[in-house]
Amino acid sequence: MVHLDDYIVEHLLTQHSLLQPYNKPEKRNLYRWLISRVDSYIERGRSDTILLLGVRGVGKTTLLAQLYFYATSKMPQNHVLYLSLDRLQAFGLNLLEVLEAYKRIVKPEKAIILLDEVQYEEKWDLKLKLLHDEKRFLVVATGSSAIKLKESPDLARRALHRELFPMTFREYHRLKTGDSLPELMPKILELEEVPLAVLDDVVEYVKIGSMPLSLEMGEWEVYERLVTMLDRVIYRDLREVYDFDAETLDKAFNLLYLLANPKGERFSYEKLSKTLGLAKGTIIKLVDALEKAGIVQKIQVYGSISKATRKSPKVKFLTVPIKSALLYKAGVNLNREDVFASLLEDVIAFYLYLIARERNGRLSYEPSKGAADFVLELENEKIVVEVGLGKEKKGQVERTMERVGAKKGIVVGRKYEVGDRIAFYPWQLFVSAL
């Protein structure tokens, strides 16, 4: 058994070198907000608890490392404590006992506590609540997106929650090249003309660019890393949502391969149940767990809740490079037009998800035959969106606009033509706009 005091002393001496490899020069957009909370705590003593959630590999540990080095430039190094909860678990150490030992040894008036992967700590939400209620420290804790379901109402009311999503193209391009691009999406949603520029890295972005791994390694290595990461997502994170048995978790991989298929969205819950030999209820729970873990998003049918529950949702990959990795592992050529078009459609669905979330809207699809891909509802307007490299006509969009009462339609493909009610935008332009 490791002695607590020895562990703390040794850890304080080594945490700087432990975090150094994660201290990347590239900063995610969320970094600015986080250092503003650090500054507020250092300058005005404003204690708080921040819960930073996201899928594995999205950059949470890197953000904590960057916060560590920023904070230690403003306050004594021993007053910033980074703890990896899976490491504590491996040593058989309890978080609260470690923190009590830290407070006894260092005696900090102020301290910034950085906790990585809190889901590995038993009753983590209760312990964060107790730490929050001391009102002494700034606590930043990271965890899988799936842990939201395990969070107690008491902590949910106290903590600030921030989701770290995969990168949009503009963030990817800025981190890769140092160049900032203008945000053109608001103009596109108003069907306005925007400058047309073709950027070399937009194809790479569609395949792998939304995950930070793409900034430091080649395409095939990214795929290998992501497939390995999926193993931990399925066998550890999905258990945070439902108590699946080992056989069901084994079939979660098969489910993901089916969903990654370019025609995967055509699978209904009933077809998936029959193909995988699992009960329909289990399929629904698996898809729900994959959504909670940040891997996919469910796009419900347009209309009332009762209508949505009668039809299977479209399932799109929120973390699109994972879809690319699964296809690569299955031996599929990602540059084949129908495959790339499928990846592109998931990227557009990811963008629409972010827009709907930011503007308190809703993303859905109209299930009628010959309908467009998506319906984006924002405030008092509806925008119908169709995606396809071969789409040069507006029939699908017009039919869906009439059915849902929308006044705007967008076709994302190869054509560039802006009309009063329907606009065609080249896919490269649309992807680089957010």
N, C-alpha and C positions, 0 to 999 in steps of 0.2 A: 504494500500500500504506500502511495506517495504521500510524504508529509506536506501538509498544506503550506506552511511557512516556507519550506524549501522550494516548493513549486512556484510560489509567488515571486520569490527573490530571483530564481533562475529565469522565470518567464519575463520579468521586467528587464532583465539584462539582454534577453534574446529576441524580444518581440520586434525590435527595430529591424534586425536582419531577417526575421521571419517574414515581415511584410514588404520588405524592399522589392522582391520580384514582382509584387502586385501593384507597385506604385507607378502605373503607366503615365506617360506624359499626356495622353489623350483623355479628355474629361467629358463624361456624358452630360447631357443637358441638365439632369437632376442635381449635378454636383454644385451648381451655383446656389440653389435653394438650400442644400444641406450646409454649405459653409456659412450661409447667412444665419442659420440656427446655431452654429458653433460660435460665431461672432456675438450673437445675442446673449448666449450663455456666458461667454468669457467677460463681456463688457458690462452686462446688466444682471448676471446671475439668474437668467431665465431658464430654470430647469424644465425638462420635458422628456417625453418618451416617444420615439419615432420608430414605427414598424415599417421596414422596407421589404416589400415582397416582390417576387419575380421567379420565373422559371430558372432552372439550373443553367449556368453558363451565360447568363445575360449581363453579368458584370457587378454583382452585389459585393463580392469580396474585394474586387478592385476599388469600388467606391469607398468601402471601409478603410482600405489601405491609404487611399488618397486623403480621406478625412483625418486619419492618424497623423500623417506627415504634415498636413496643414495645421492641425491642432497643436502638435508638438513644436511648431515654429512660433506659437503664441503663448504657450504655457509650459511649465516643467514637464519633461518627458515622462516621468513616473506618474503624472496626473492624467495621463491618457492610457487607458487599459483596453487592450484588444484580447478577446477570448473566443476561441473556436469551440462551439459546444460539442461537436462530434469528438474533438480532441479531449475535452473534459470527460466525456462519456467513456472514452477509451482508457483513461486513467482512473475511472471509478470515482470521479470528483463531483460534488454537488455545487451548483452555481452559487447559491446563497452562502454556503460555507466558504467558497473561494473569495467571494466579495467581502465577507466579514473579515477574513484574514488580510485581504488587501487593505481595507480601511484601518485595521489595527496596525499594520506594518508601515504604511505610507502616511497615514493621517492627513489625507488631502482635505482642504477646505472646499475646493472645487475639483471635480473629476469628470472626464468624459469617458463613458463606458461603451465600448463597441463590441457587440455580441453577434457572432456569425453563426447562422444555421440554428436558430433557437429551437426548432422543432425536435432536436435531439435531446433536449432537456425535459424530463418528466415534469408535468404541471408548469410548463414554461410561462403560460399566461398569468397564473397566480403569482409567480415569482416576479414577473415584470411589473405587475400591479403593486406588489409590496415595495419594490424598488422605486416605482413612480411616486408612491405615497410618501416617501421620505422627503421628496421635494428638495433634494440636494444636488442631484447629478443630471447631466444630459446623457440619456441612454439612446443609442441607435442600434436597433436589432434587425437582422435580416432573417428571412425565412422563405420557404417554398410558398408559392401562391396558394397551395392547397391548405395551408394552416389556418386560413381565415375561418374555415368551418369549425375548427377546434377552439377558437378564441372565445373567452368568456365575455359576456356583456359588460362586465365591470371594466375590463381592459379596453374593449372596443370603444367605450365612452371616453376613456382617458388618453389613449395613444393617438398620435397623428399617424395616419396611414398613407403611404406613398407606394405606388406600383411602378416598378422599373420594367418597362416594356422593351421588346426588341426595338432596334433602331429603325427610324425611317431613313429614306435615302439621303435627305439633307444632313442628318446627323452623321450618318456613315461617311458621306463625302467630306464633311468638315473634319472628322477625325482622321480620315485617310490622307487628305491633301492639305489641310489647313485652310481651305477656301470655304467661305460661307456663301450659300446660295440664297436668293430671295424666296420667301414663301409665296408661291403662286396659287395654292389651293383655294383660298377665298375667292379669287377672281374666276377660277375654273368653275366653282360651284355657282357663280353668278352668270355662267356661260359667256365670259368675256374672252377676248383675244389676249394671248400672252406670248412673250418672246419664245421662239422655238430655238432650242439649243440641244445638240446631241452630245451627251457626255460618255466618255469611253467606259466608265465603270458601272453603267446602269445595268448591263446584262449580268455582270458578276453580282451586283446587289440583289437582283431577283432571285438568284440561286442561293447565295450564302450571306449576303451583306448585312442582314439585320442582326446577326449575332457578332459580338465583339471578337470572337475567335478569328473572323475573316480579316481582321486588321493585322494579324501577326503570323499567319500561316497560309499555306497554299490550299486550293480548293479541295483536293482529295484528302488532305490531312484534317480539314474541318469536318468532312463527312465521317471519317473514322472516329474523331473525338465525340461527335454528336451521337453516333450510334452507341458508343460506350456510355455516354452520359444518360442515354435513354434507359439503360439497364437500372440505374439508380432511381430514375424518375418512377419507373414502373414498380420496382420491388420495394421502394421505400416511400416515395411521395404519395403514390396512389393509396397506400394503406392509411394515410392521414385522412382520407375522405371516406372510404368504406372498408370494412373488414373482409377483403377478398381473400379467398384461399389461393394456394400456390398454382393450382391448375388454371384458375381464372386469370391470374396474373400472367401466366405463360401465354394464354390466348390473347392478352392485351397487345402483344407484339404483332400477332396475326391481324388483329383488328386495325392496328396502325398501318400495316402494309396494304390492307384493303382500302382504307381511307386515302392513302397516298396515291393509289392508282388514279391516273388521269380521269377515269370515269367514276371515281370513288363516290362522288356526291350523289350518284344515282342509286346508291344502296339505301334501302329503307331499313328501319330497325328489324322488320320481319325478315328481309333477305339476309341481313347480317347474322341474325339469330340462326337461321337455317344453315348458312355457310359455315359458321364457327361451332355449331352444335352447343350453343349456350341459350338459356332462356332469354326471351325478349327483355324481361325486367333486368337481367344481368347486363345485357348490352347497353341498355339505357343508363345504368349506373356506371359502367365503364366509360362511356362517352362523357357523362357528367364529371367523372373523376379526372379525365384527361383535360376537360375544360377548366376545372378548378386548379389543375396543376400548370395551366398556362400553355398547354401544347396546342389545343384546338379551340375553335369557337363554334357554338351552335347558332345558326341563323334560322330563326323561327319563321313560320308562314305569316304572310301579311294578313292583318285583320284581327279579329277578336281573340281573346285567350282560349275560348272554347274551340275555335277553328284551329288555332296553333297546336292544341293538344291532340287533335285528330290526325295530323299529318306529321311525318318524320321531318326533323329539321335538316337543312343543309349543314354539313360539317366541313369546315375549312380549317386549315392549319394556321393558327395565330403565329406560331414560330415556324415560318416557312422553310428555313434551312434544314429543319428536322425532316420535312417532307422530301427535300432534295437528297438528304443523306439516306433515307429509306429507299428511294428510287435508285440511287447509286449502288447501294448494297444489293439491290435486287437485279443489278445488271442492266438497268434501263439507261438509254442514252438521253441525258438531260437536254441536249441541244436539238433533239427531234422537235419539230414545230408543235405537235399536239401536246408533248410533255412540257415544253417551255410555256406554252399558252396556259396550261393547267397551273403551273407555278405562278404565272403572272396574275391569274384570277384570284389566287389565294393572297397575293400581295395587295391587290386592290381591295379585297375583302378586309384585310388587316387595316388598311388605311381608313376605310369606311367605318370600321369598328372604333378606331381612335377618334374620328370626327364625331361620331354619334355619342361617344362617351364624354368628350370634351364639351359638347353643346347640348347635353341632356336630351339626346335624340334616340332614335331606334333604327336598327338595321334589320330588314326582313327580306323575304322573297315572295313573289306571286306565283303560285303553283300551277297555274293554267298552262296548257300546252302552247308552246311558242312564245312564252313570256320571257322578259328580260331577266338578267341575273339577280339584280338587287333593287330594293326600294329603300332609300334613305329618307327618314322622316326627321326634319329639323324644325323646331318651333312651329310655325304655321305653314310650312311648305314641305312638299315631297319631291324628291329627285330620283328618277329611275336611271339605273346604271347598267349598261351592257358591256361585257369584256370579251374580246376575241380578236386574234391577229388577222382573221379573214373577214371581219365584219365591215362592210362598206355601205350597208343599207340600214334604214331606221325603222323597219316594220315592227320588229319585236318591241322596241322601245315605245313606239306609238301605241301599240295595242295595250301594253302594260300601263302606260300613262293614262289611257282612257279608262281602264279597269279600276285603277286606284285613285283617279282624280288628281294626277300630278300635272304640274304646268312646266316642268323642266325635265329634260332627258339628256344623258351623256353616253356616248359610245366611245369606249377606249379601244383603239386598234392601231391602224396604220395611217388613216386618213386625218387631215386637218381641215375642218370646215365648221365655222361657227354660225349658227342660225338663231332665230329669235326664241325658239322653243327647244331645239335639239342641237347639241354641239358634238362634233367629232374631234377627239384629241388623240394624237399619236401616243402610244403607250409609254414611250420614253419620257415624253413631256409630263404626263400625268404622274408617273412614278417619281420624277425629280421635283415635283411641286410641293411635297410635304416633308 
